[in-house]
Each structure stands twice: as C-alpha cells, then as structure tokens.
C-alpha cells in the first residue's frame, strides 16, 4: 500500500510540532516556534518543514540554528512515530507568509486612513527592476 505525500505531510506536521514542544531540549528552541506547514516530495524522500518564530531577527536566527542542529533527532523520532520504511530528509524553513500578511494589513490600514504608501524596497516582495 502506497502512502500519499499529503497524508505523510499532515502526520509529520502534527508530530514535529509535538516533538519540538515536548522532546527537544535545546534551549535555542523554545515555545515560540510554530510548525505552519510541511511539504513532502511525491517519492517521500524530502520534507520541508515550515515554521514561524515569535521574536526579533536575532531570536529567529538562534531558533533556526537550534532547529538545524535538531534535524537528526527529529528525523529519528518521526521514523519511530510514523513507522515509515524510509524517513524523508528534512529541512526547517522559516515561513515568511505571516510577515507578508502583517505587512499587507499595515498597508491596508494606512490606505484606509488616507496615508501615503511607499513602494516596497527591492527584496520586500518585489523583484528589483532592471
């Protein structure tokens, strides 16, 4: 029986969140980490685990370093919990969608108040113009 990538992704999202909350003891990884999504390749060989981190840029960098260091442990735990024949290689990726959402909300509030809205700088959502 072949397991669908979507099902594995859903199960991994739940289990990785639990592992990070209850099992990982790295002080860099705190309760400020939220697993927002997991994408698994069709052949189940690779998984991107999207996370958000509450805090400033320095906190985010520290947490992402801790997550990178915890990959082996998380992979081992996932293998035991999901009983997969082969556990996908994993990478934690910072999810910028919440940051973009907050930016859009701020822009909409400014427009509603009649304030002038500046064009975003290159790197803030638009490609630089050539």
Phi, psi and omega per residue, in radians:
X1 nan 2.274 -3.117
X2 -1.647 2.269 3.132
X3 -1.547 2.322 -3.139
X4 -1.292 2.469 3.140
X5 -1.001 -0.621 -3.130
X6 -1.108 -0.696 3.131
X7 -1.158 -0.772 3.108
X8 -1.084 -0.751 3.134
X9 -1.054 -0.781 3.138
X10 -1.081 -0.818 3.138
X11 -1.129 -0.722 3.135
X12 -1.104 -0.714 -3.137
X13 -0.998 -0.838 -3.127
X14 -1.125 -0.812 -3.069
X15 -1.240 -0.702 3.122
X16 -1.098 -0.734 3.104
X17 -1.030 -0.754 3.128
X18 -1.154 -0.730 3.134
X19 -1.087 -0.786 -3.131
X20 -1.131 -0.635 -3.102
X21 -1.337 -0.675 -2.968
X22 -1.919 -0.433 -2.973
X23 -1.930 -0.678 -3.066
X24 -1.252 2.257 -3.075
X25 -1.859 0.114 -3.135
X26 -1.161 2.145 -3.105
X27 -1.144 -0.308 3.089
X28 -1.244 -0.428 -3.114
X29 -1.746 2.011 -3.074
X30 -2.106 -2.996 -3.139
X31 -1.265 0.006 3.126
X32 -1.420 -0.002 -3.136
X33 -1.634 2.299 3.059
X34 -2.203 2.247 3.057
X35 -1.443 2.046 -3.072
X36 -1.696 -0.503 -3.097
X37 -2.890 2.778 3.005
X38 -2.378 2.288 3.045
X39 -2.015 2.268 -3.128
X40 -2.094 2.385 3.101
X41 -1.153 2.792 -3.089
X42 -1.015 -0.614 -3.125
X43 -1.538 0.114 3.092
X44 1.089 0.419 -3.098
X45 -1.591 -0.309 -3.060
X46 -2.546 2.466 3.114
X47 -2.326 2.315 2.979
X48 -1.753 2.196 -3.132
X49 -1.905 1.943 -3.102
X50 -1.534 2.302 -3.128
X51 -2.312 2.703 2.934
X52 -2.040 2.711 -3.116
X53 -2.344 2.185 3.064
X54 -1.386 2.318 3.123
X55 2.317 -3.092 -3.094
X56 -1.444 -3.122 -3.101
X57 -1.034 -0.703 -3.138
X58 -1.135 -0.737 3.098
X59 -1.089 -0.785 3.139
X60 -1.033 -0.790 -3.131
X61 -1.092 -0.740 3.141
X62 -1.111 -0.770 -3.133
X63 -1.141 -0.741 -3.137
X64 -1.116 -0.617 3.058
X65 -1.128 -0.756 3.112
X66 -1.092 -0.710 3.116
X67 -1.129 -0.723 3.114
X68 -1.076 -0.676 3.131
X69 -1.231 -0.427 -3.074
X70 -1.593 -0.010 -3.063
X71 -0.939 -0.824 -3.108
X72 -1.043 -0.776 3.126
X73 -1.120 -0.797 -3.125
X74 -1.090 -0.754 3.116
X75 -1.045 -0.771 3.125
X76 -1.059 -0.822 -3.141
X77 -1.088 -0.736 3.127
X78 -1.091 -0.728 3.120
X79 -1.030 -0.729 3.127
X80 -1.242 -0.724 -3.061
X81 -1.270 -0.719 -3.058
X82 -1.661 -0.148 3.112
X83 0.891 0.810 3.096
X84 -1.444 2.555 3.094
X85 -1.071 -0.811 3.049
X86 -2.270 2.291 -3.138
X87 -1.507 2.300 -3.131
X88 -1.092 2.568 2.905
X89 -1.096 2.601 -3.050
X90 -2.294 2.666 2.993
X91 -2.516 2.346 3.033
X92 -1.500 2.347 -3.117
X93 -2.244 2.325 3.099
X94 -1.251 2.231 -3.122
X95 -1.541 1.951 -3.105
X96 -1.526 -0.030 -3.054
X97 -1.085 -0.633 3.110
X98 -1.177 -0.692 3.093
X99 -1.081 -0.770 3.120
X100 -1.119 -0.683 3.117
X101 -1.086 -0.739 3.106
X102 -1.118 -0.693 3.120
X103 -1.096 -0.760 3.121
X104 -1.095 -0.763 3.107
X105 -1.045 -0.773 3.111
X106 -1.061 -0.768 3.137
X107 -1.105 -0.735 3.132
X108 -1.126 -0.680 3.090
X109 -1.102 -0.742 3.123
X110 -1.098 -0.758 3.125
X111 -1.099 -0.739 3.135
X112 -1.058 -0.632 3.133
X113 -1.447 -0.066 3.130
X114 1.459 0.262 -3.138
X115 -1.384 2.716 3.091
X116 -1.329 2.328 3.138
X117 -1.920 2.144 3.139
X118 -1.358 2.661 3.004
X119 -1.163 2.503 3.127
X120 -1.165 2.624 3.062
X121 -1.252 2.650 3.027
X122 -0.956 2.376 -3.104
X123 1.712 -0.141 3.108
X124 -1.860 0.650 3.072
X125 2.043 -0.268 3.112
X126 -2.142 2.604 3.064
X127 -1.337 2.513 3.085
X128 -1.089 2.482 -3.141
X129 -1.464 2.434 -3.118
X130 -1.711 nan nan
